[in-house]
Amino acid sequence: MDQQTLAVAFWFALAAVLVAVVLLVRQRRITADLREQATGAQAVTDAWAAEEAHLVNARIPALAESLSNRPVEVPGPVNPRFAQSHGRVLDLFADSVQQATARGEQSAKATLKSMMRAVQSLANEQQVAISAMQERHDDADVLQGLLRIDHMNSQLGRRAQATAVLCGSWPGQQRSASSLTDVVRGATSRIRDYLRVNIPIEADIAVTSRAVEPVVLAVAELLDNGARHSQPNTAVEVNFQQAHNGIAIMVDDAGVGMTAEELGRAARLLAGDGASDISRLGDPPQVGFAVIGVLAARYGFRVSVDTRSPYGGVRAVVFLPTELLTRVDKPLPTPAAPAPTPVPAAPAPAAAPEAEQKRTPGGLPKRKRREPAGEQAAAPSAPPGSPGAARPSEQIAAGLGAWQRGTRSGRTASPTAAEGNPQA
C-alpha cells in the first residue's frame, strides 16, 4: 500500500472519529436535557399530587364546614400556580352544595309546613270541643280539669304555629285590633308558667289588626324564654314604655342572663339572619328567637335582648312603631251585682218535682252553672307558697273561668290563613 493510500485512509478514519465524537457529545446533551425535563415533570407531578391532597383533605372539608354557617377559615393553595384551576373546582363544589342545601331546606320546610297545618287544625278542633264541654259542665273539678287541658292545648298550638311560621306560613287569620294589655294576656295564656307573669294595667293603646297575632306570638316566645331560664319562684315582669315614634313592650326576668356568644347568636336570629335553615337551630331546635326574627322582619317591628334586666336577668324589648298602633277605649269595670234580699222560698209542689227542677240519676237536684260577676276576676290560682295557694276547687274553677273569658280573644288559636295573605 503506497503512501497516498495510507493518507486517504487516515483522513477517513479521522473524519469517522470526529463524527463519532460529535454524535456522542450531542447524545449526552440530549440525555441531559431529557433527564432535566424528566426531573421537572416529576417535580410538577409531585406538586400537583400534593396540591390535590391538600385540596381534598383540607380545603374542601373546610369549605363544606363554612357553608354550614360555622366560623371556619378555608385555607389557600400550597402552590399559587394551582390557585386558578383549583379555585374553579371549589366554586363548582360550593355551588353544588348550596343548591343541594336549598333543595333540602325547601323539601323539609314543605313537609313540616304540611304537618304543622294538620297539627294546628287538630288543635283548633280540640279548642272547639273543649269550649263546648266547658259550657256544658258545671262541676268545679271537671271545669278545672278542662281549663288545664285548654291551657295545654294553647301551648301545643303555639309550638305548631311557631314551626309553621319558620317554614314560611302565616301566623293566622286577621284579627281585630287589641289593646296592649290584651296582647300580653293572650301571650301569657300560651306559656306554661303563666302564673309568674305580672301583666300591666289596662292600656288604651292597641295593636292594629294585622299585627295582633304576630305580636302575641313574639311576646309569648319571649315570656316563655324568660320563665324557663329563671327560678320558678321568681316573676316575669311586663311593662310598657312610650316613645316618640312608637311604644316598647319590656319583658324582664330574674334569670341567669346570656353570654356574649349567646347574645351574638340571638342578635343574628332576631335580625332575621340564620333562621332560613331550621336544621341549624339545635337539637332540640330552639325556635324562639328565630320565629321572632321572621315575624319582626315580615311585620315591621323590632326585638332586642341585649339589655340587662334590673332583676339580674335579661330584658327583652319589643318595639312597635306608630304604624302598628292605634287607640281603643278603656273598658269600664263591670259593677258587681247587689246581693238580693233573701226571700223565703215557697214550698215546691210535691206532685211534679221533675217539672220544676232537673235531677241527677241519684235523685239530687242538678245545680245550674253560675257565672261570676264581672270579667276582671283574679288569676286562676296562686304561685306555690303564697297565701292564696290553698283554695277550694270551686273558687279555683271560678277564677279559671273568669280569667279564660277575659283573655279568650287573645288566647284562641287562629286557623292558618291561606298563602299570599294580602294583609301581610
C-alpha positions as CSV (number, residue, x, y, z in Angstrom):
1,M,0.0,0.0,0.0
2,D,1.5,3.3,-1.1
3,Q,1.8,6.4,1.0
4,Q,-1.1,8.2,-0.7
5,T,-3.5,5.4,0.1
6,L,-2.4,5.4,3.8
7,A,-3.1,9.2,3.9
8,V,-6.6,8.8,2.5
9,A,-7.4,6.0,4.9
10,F,-6.1,8.1,7.8
11,W,-8.2,11.1,6.9
12,F,-11.3,8.8,6.6
13,A,-10.6,7.4,10.0
14,L,-10.1,10.8,11.5
15,A,-13.4,12.0,10.0
16,A,-15.2,9.0,11.4
17,V,-13.7,9.6,14.8
18,L,-14.8,13.3,14.7
19,V,-18.3,12.3,13.6
20,A,-18.5,9.8,16.4
21,V,-17.3,12.4,19.0
22,V,-19.8,14.9,17.8
23,L,-22.6,12.4,17.9
24,L,-21.5,11.3,21.4
25,V,-21.5,14.9,22.7
26,R,-24.9,15.6,21.1
27,Q,-26.3,12.4,22.6
28,R,-25.0,13.3,26.1
29,R,-26.5,16.8,25.7
30,I,-29.9,15.3,24.6
31,T,-29.7,12.8,27.5
32,A,-29.0,15.6,30.0
33,D,-31.9,17.6,28.6
34,L,-34.3,14.7,28.8
35,R,-33.1,13.9,32.4
36,E,-33.7,17.5,33.3
37,Q,-37.1,17.5,31.7
38,A,-38.0,14.3,33.5
39,T,-36.9,15.7,36.8
40,G,-39.0,18.9,36.2
41,A,-42.0,16.8,35.2
42,Q,-41.6,14.7,38.3
43,A,-41.5,17.8,40.4
44,V,-44.6,19.1,38.7
45,T,-46.4,15.8,39.2
46,D,-45.4,15.7,42.9
47,A,-46.5,19.3,43.4
48,W,-49.8,18.6,41.7
49,A,-50.3,15.5,43.8
50,A,-49.6,17.4,47.0
51,E,-51.9,20.2,45.9
52,E,-54.7,17.7,45.2
53,A,-54.2,16.0,48.5
54,H,-54.3,19.5,50.2
55,L,-57.5,20.3,48.2
56,V,-59.2,17.0,49.2
57,N,-58.1,16.8,52.8
58,A,-58.1,20.4,53.9
59,R,-59.7,22.9,51.5
60,I,-62.9,21.1,50.5
61,P,-63.7,20.0,54.1
62,A,-63.1,23.5,55.4
63,L,-65.3,24.9,52.6
64,A,-68.1,22.4,53.4
65,E,-68.0,23.3,57.1
66,S,-68.0,27.1,56.3
67,L,-71.1,26.6,54.1
68,S,-72.9,25.3,57.2
69,N,-72.7,28.8,58.8
70,R,-69.7,27.9,61.0
71,P,-66.8,30.3,61.5
72,V,-64.2,28.2,59.7
73,E,-61.4,29.7,57.5
74,V,-60.8,28.0,54.2
75,P,-57.0,27.6,53.7
76,G,-55.4,28.7,50.4
77,P,-53.4,26.7,47.9
78,V,-49.9,25.4,48.8
79,N,-48.6,26.4,45.3
80,P,-50.0,29.6,44.0
81,R,-49.8,28.5,40.3
82,F,-52.6,26.0,41.0
83,A,-54.9,28.6,42.6
84,Q,-56.9,29.3,39.4
85,S,-57.6,25.7,38.4
86,H,-58.4,24.6,41.9
87,G,-60.4,27.8,42.6
88,R,-62.8,26.8,39.8
89,V,-63.2,23.3,41.4
90,L,-64.0,25.0,44.8
91,D,-66.5,27.3,43.1
92,L,-68.3,24.4,41.5
93,F,-68.3,22.4,44.8
94,A,-69.7,25.4,46.7
95,D,-72.5,25.9,44.1
96,S,-73.4,22.3,44.2
97,V,-73.5,22.2,48.0
98,Q,-75.6,25.4,48.1
99,Q,-78.1,24.1,45.5
100,A,-78.4,20.8,47.3
101,T,-78.8,22.5,50.6
102,A,-81.5,24.8,49.2
103,R,-83.4,21.9,47.8
104,G,-83.2,20.0,51.1
105,E,-84.4,23.1,53.0
106,Q,-87.3,23.6,50.7
107,S,-88.3,19.9,50.9
108,A,-88.0,19.9,54.7
109,K,-90.0,23.2,55.1
110,A,-92.7,21.9,52.8
111,T,-93.0,18.7,54.8
112,L,-93.0,20.5,58.1
113,K,-95.5,23.1,56.9
114,S,-97.9,20.4,55.9
115,M,-97.5,18.6,59.2
116,M,-97.9,21.7,61.3
117,R,-101.1,22.7,59.4
118,A,-102.5,19.3,60.3
119,V,-101.5,19.8,63.9
120,Q,-103.0,23.3,64.0
121,S,-106.2,22.1,62.5
122,L,-106.4,19.4,65.2
123,A,-105.6,21.9,67.9
124,N,-108.4,24.2,66.7
125,E,-110.9,21.3,66.7
126,Q,-109.8,20.4,70.2
127,Q,-110.3,24.0,71.2
128,V,-113.9,24.0,69.9
129,A,-114.6,20.7,71.7
130,I,-113.1,21.9,74.9
131,S,-115.0,25.1,74.9
132,A,-118.2,23.2,74.3
133,M,-117.5,21.0,77.2
134,Q,-116.8,23.9,79.4
135,E,-120.2,25.3,78.6
136,R,-121.9,22.0,79.4
137,H,-120.2,21.0,82.7
138,D,-120.8,22.9,85.9
139,D,-118.8,20.6,88.2
140,A,-115.9,22.6,89.7
141,D,-113.4,19.8,89.4
142,V,-114.4,18.9,85.9
143,L,-114.2,22.6,84.9
144,Q,-110.8,23.0,86.4
145,G,-109.5,19.9,84.5
146,L,-111.0,21.2,81.3
147,L,-109.3,24.6,81.7
148,R,-106.0,22.9,82.3
149,I,-106.4,20.9,79.1
150,D,-107.4,24.1,77.4
151,H,-104.2,25.7,78.5
152,M,-102.1,22.8,77.4
153,N,-103.8,22.9,74.0
154,S,-102.9,26.6,73.7
155,Q,-99.3,25.7,74.2
156,L,-99.5,23.0,71.7
157,G,-101.0,25.4,69.2
158,R,-98.3,27.9,69.8
159,R,-95.5,25.4,69.2
160,A,-97.1,24.3,65.9
161,Q,-97.8,27.9,64.9
162,A,-94.1,28.9,65.5
163,T,-92.8,26.0,63.5
164,A,-95.2,26.8,60.6
165,V,-94.1,30.4,60.6
166,L,-90.4,29.3,60.3
167,C,-91.5,27.2,57.3
168,G,-93.0,30.2,55.5
169,S,-96.6,30.1,56.7
170,W,-98.6,33.0,58.0
171,P,-99.2,33.2,61.8
172,G,-103.0,33.2,61.5
173,Q,-106.1,35.0,60.2
174,Q,-106.5,38.7,60.5
175,R,-108.0,39.7,63.9
176,S,-109.5,42.9,65.3
177,A,-107.3,45.5,67.0
178,S,-106.5,44.6,70.6
179,S,-105.1,46.7,73.5
180,L,-101.5,46.1,74.6
181,T,-102.8,44.6,77.8
182,D,-104.9,42.1,75.9
183,V,-102.0,41.3,73.7
184,V,-99.8,40.4,76.7
185,R,-102.7,38.5,78.2
186,G,-103.1,36.4,75.1
187,A,-99.3,35.8,75.0
188,T,-99.3,34.8,78.7
189,S,-102.0,32.3,78.3
190,R,-99.9,30.4,75.7
191,I,-97.0,29.6,78.0
192,R,-96.6,27.0,80.7
193,D,-95.7,29.3,83.7
194,Y,-98.4,31.9,83.0
195,L,-99.0,32.5,86.8
196,R,-95.5,34.0,87.1
197,V,-96.2,36.8,84.6
198,N,-97.1,40.2,86.0
199,I,-99.3,42.0,83.4
200,P,-99.6,45.8,83.4
201,I,-102.8,47.7,83.9
202,E,-105.2,48.2,81.1
203,A,-103.9,50.5,78.3
204,D,-105.8,52.5,75.7
205,I,-103.1,51.9,73.1
206,A,-103.8,49.0,70.8
207,V,-102.1,47.0,68.1
208,T,-103.6,47.1,64.7
209,S,-105.5,44.1,63.5
210,R,-102.9,42.8,61.0
211,A,-100.1,42.8,63.6
212,V,-102.0,41.4,66.7
213,E,-101.3,37.7,66.1
214,P,-97.6,38.2,65.2
215,V,-97.0,40.4,68.2
216,V,-98.9,37.9,70.5
217,L,-96.7,35.0,69.2
218,A,-93.5,37.0,69.6
219,V,-94.3,38.2,73.1
220,A,-95.3,34.6,74.0
221,E,-91.9,33.3,72.9
222,L,-90.1,35.9,75.0
223,L,-92.2,35.2,78.1
224,D,-91.7,31.5,77.7
225,N,-87.9,32.1,77.3
226,G,-87.8,34.3,80.4
227,A,-89.8,31.9,82.5
228,R,-87.8,28.8,81.5
229,H,-84.4,30.4,82.2
230,S,-85.3,31.8,85.7
231,Q,-86.1,30.3,89.0
232,P,-89.7,29.0,89.4
233,N,-90.2,31.3,92.4
234,T,-89.4,34.5,90.5
235,A,-91.7,36.7,88.5
236,V,-91.5,37.8,84.9
237,E,-92.4,41.5,84.7
238,V,-94.0,43.1,81.7
239,N,-94.1,46.9,81.3
240,F,-94.9,49.4,78.5
241,Q,-92.7,52.4,77.7
242,Q,-94.0,55.2,75.4
243,A,-91.6,56.6,72.8
244,H,-92.0,59.5,70.3
245,N,-92.4,57.1,67.4
246,G,-93.9,54.0,69.0
247,I,-94.1,52.0,72.2
248,A,-92.0,49.3,73.7
249,I,-93.1,46.1,75.5
250,M,-90.4,45.3,78.0
251,V,-90.1,41.8,79.4
252,D,-87.8,41.5,82.5
253,D,-86.8,38.2,84.1
254,A,-84.6,37.3,87.0
255,G,-82.7,34.5,85.3
256,V,-79.0,33.7,84.7
257,G,-78.5,36.1,81.8
258,M,-76.8,35.4,78.5
259,T,-73.2,35.0,77.5
260,A,-71.6,37.2,74.8
261,E,-71.8,34.2,72.3
262,E,-75.5,33.7,73.1
263,L,-76.2,37.4,72.7
264,G,-74.5,37.4,69.3
265,R,-76.5,34.4,68.1
266,A,-79.7,35.9,69.5
267,A,-79.0,39.2,67.7
268,R,-78.4,37.4,64.4
269,L,-81.6,35.4,64.7
270,L,-83.7,38.4,65.8
271,A,-82.5,40.3,62.8
272,G,-83.8,37.5,60.6
273,D,-80.3,36.1,59.8
274,G,-79.8,32.4,60.1
275,A,-83.4,31.4,60.5
276,S,-83.8,30.0,57.0
277,D,-82.4,26.6,57.8
278,I,-84.4,25.0,60.6
279,S,-81.9,22.1,60.7
280,R,-79.3,24.5,62.2
281,L,-81.4,25.6,65.2
282,G,-80.0,22.9,67.5
283,D,-81.3,19.6,68.9
284,P,-83.9,20.0,70.2
285,P,-84.5,23.0,68.0
286,Q,-84.5,26.4,69.7
287,V,-87.0,28.2,67.5
288,G,-88.0,31.2,69.8
289,F,-85.6,33.9,68.6
290,A,-85.7,32.5,65.0
291,V,-89.5,32.8,64.7
292,I,-89.5,36.2,66.4
293,G,-86.9,37.4,63.8
294,V,-89.1,36.2,60.9
295,L,-92.2,37.9,62.3
296,A,-90.3,41.1,63.1
297,A,-88.9,41.3,59.6
298,R,-92.3,40.5,58.0
299,Y,-94.5,42.9,60.0
300,G,-92.1,45.8,60.7
301,F,-91.4,45.7,64.5
302,R,-88.0,45.3,66.3
303,V,-86.9,43.0,69.1
304,S,-83.7,43.1,71.2
305,V,-82.4,41.1,74.2
306,D,-79.1,42.9,74.6
307,T,-80.1,44.8,77.8
308,R,-79.7,43.6,81.3
309,S,-82.8,43.3,83.5
310,P,-82.8,45.2,86.8
311,Y,-83.5,41.8,88.4
312,G,-80.2,40.4,87.1
313,G,-81.6,38.5,84.1
314,V,-82.4,39.7,80.6
315,R,-84.6,42.5,79.4
316,A,-86.3,41.7,76.1
317,V,-87.8,44.7,74.3
318,V,-90.4,44.6,71.6
319,F,-90.6,48.0,69.9
320,L,-93.8,48.6,68.0
321,P,-93.6,51.6,65.6
322,T,-96.5,54.0,65.3
323,E,-97.7,52.4,62.1
324,L,-98.7,49.3,64.0
325,L,-100.5,51.1,66.8
326,T,-104.0,52.5,67.2
327,R,-106.2,53.5,70.2
328,V,-109.1,51.9,71.9
329,D,-111.4,53.0,74.7
330,K,-110.5,51.6,78.1
331,P,-113.2,49.1,79.2
332,L,-115.1,50.3,82.2
333,P,-115.1,47.9,85.2
334,T,-118.3,45.9,85.5
335,P,-120.0,46.7,88.8
336,A,-120.8,43.8,91.0
337,A,-124.5,42.9,91.2
338,P,-126.0,43.8,94.5
339,A,-126.9,40.9,96.7
340,P,-130.6,40.1,96.5
341,T,-132.7,40.3,99.6
342,P,-133.3,36.8,100.8
343,V,-137.0,35.9,100.4
344,P,-138.4,32.7,101.9
345,A,-138.9,30.2,99.2
346,A,-142.3,28.8,98.6
347,P,-142.6,25.1,99.0
348,A,-142.5,23.2,95.7
349,P,-145.4,21.1,94.8
350,A,-144.7,17.5,95.7
351,A,-146.7,16.1,92.8
352,A,-144.3,17.1,90.0
353,P,-140.7,17.7,91.2
354,E,-139.2,16.8,87.8
355,A,-141.1,19.6,86.1
356,E,-139.7,22.4,88.3
357,Q,-136.0,21.3,88.7
358,K,-133.8,18.7,86.9
359,R,-132.3,16.0,89.0
360,T,-129.3,13.7,88.7
361,P,-129.8,9.9,88.3
362,G,-129.3,9.6,92.0
363,G,-132.2,11.9,92.7
364,L,-130.2,15.0,93.8
365,P,-131.1,18.4,92.3
366,K,-128.8,19.4,89.4
367,R,-127.2,22.8,90.0
368,K,-127.1,25.3,87.2
369,R,-123.8,26.8,86.2
370,R,-123.2,30.2,87.8
371,E,-121.4,33.0,86.0
372,P,-119.1,35.1,88.2
373,A,-120.0,38.8,88.4
374,G,-117.5,40.9,86.3
375,E,-114.8,39.9,83.9
376,Q,-111.9,41.2,86.0
377,A,-111.6,38.1,88.3
378,A,-108.3,37.1,89.7
379,A,-105.8,34.7,88.1
380,P,-106.7,31.0,88.2
381,S,-104.5,30.1,91.0
382,A,-101.6,31.5,93.1
383,P,-98.0,30.6,93.0
384,P,-96.8,27.9,95.4
385,G,-96.2,29.2,98.8
386,S,-98.4,32.3,98.5
387,P,-101.2,33.0,100.9
388,G,-103.9,32.2,98.3
389,A,-102.3,28.9,97.2
390,A,-104.7,26.7,99.1
391,R,-108.3,27.4,97.8
392,P,-111.4,25.3,97.4
393,S,-111.7,23.8,94.0
394,E,-114.9,25.8,93.4
395,Q,-113.0,29.1,93.8
396,I,-110.2,27.9,91.6
397,A,-112.6,26.8,88.9
398,A,-114.5,30.1,89.1
399,G,-111.2,32.1,88.8
400,L,-110.1,30.0,85.9
401,G,-113.4,30.5,84.1
402,A,-113.3,34.3,84.6
403,W,-109.7,34.5,83.5
404,Q,-110.4,32.4,80.5
405,R,-113.3,34.5,79.3
406,G,-111.3,37.7,79.9
407,T,-108.4,36.5,77.7
408,R,-110.2,34.3,75.2
409,S,-109.9,36.8,72.3
410,G,-106.1,37.0,72.8
411,R,-105.7,33.3,73.6
412,T,-107.7,31.5,71.0
413,A,-105.6,29.8,68.3
414,S,-106.5,31.2,64.9
415,P,-106.7,28.9,61.9
416,T,-103.8,29.2,59.4
417,A,-104.6,31.7,56.7
418,A,-104.1,30.9,53.0
419,E,-100.8,31.6,51.4
420,G,-100.5,35.0,49.8
421,N,-102.3,36.9,52.6
422,P,-102.7,40.4,51.2
423,Q,-102.6,41.9,54.7
424,A,-99.1,40.7,55.4
